[in-house]
Amino acid sequence: MSLPKPYYQDELATIYHGDSLFLLQEMPEGQANVFLTDPPYSSGGTHRSDRNRLPSEKYVMTGTLLQRPEFSGDNRDQRSFLLWCTLWLSQCLRIGGEQSSCMAFCDWRQLPIFSDALQCGGWTWKGLGVWDKTEATRPNKGWIRSQCEYILMGHAGPLLGDGECHPGVWRHGVNVADKQHITGKPVALMCDLVKIRPGIIMDPFMGSGTTLLAAKILGRRSIGVELCEEYCEIAAHRLSQEVFRFEEPQPREQQEALTL
């Protein structure tokens, strides 16, 4: 097996349509070094029958009128979820090599098993980021609001202590008008995460392409893989549109050199 022809490609972004577990095995080392992704959680309940419900039934609030395409791979049990995550995480580590980084979303139910998978895949667990979805999220009467999701931070080997110190909590409400996927994340949130590590971004579970769009806004190269062709088409359409390109400020010594 070899990599298929890209579903979409421009000067910064490349999309592949297919199963990430198989496509990652075909990608050569050095293809990317920052893996920022939001895989299917296989969550949404405490019983098997809960997990087997459609994603739109598990993750969409009752009464929501806007319908988005379903996605697959969200009904694994704990053992298969651990093994599956370990397999694709180990492939990401192989591709990224030394000094690569991994940032992967999960919810509170899957946090313990996902942290095991990250380390079983060969990554050194280097911290936990928090996405604060604001008070607009679904309430749990008599309990706490489901207001947070988590980003597991992994690194290949020791993390060199240089560069900017970034926040560990990001507060962004869901922008319904710009949400193209059932579990889509805000573009502003993904921009914040893209800024953390330099290099080429890869999202093995691209969905509607928000990670790649954030990378494009920041002038960064990116690669995405998505199993659902309908979401590949949505992502390709988003990336083909003109976006406001944010140029990160240059270090002072570079600015001074340009004025000489």
Summary of the structure (lengths in Angstrom):
residues: 260
radius of gyration: 18.3
end to end distance: 52.4
largest distance: 67.3
contacts: 786
relative contact order: 0.19
helix: 32%
strand: 17%
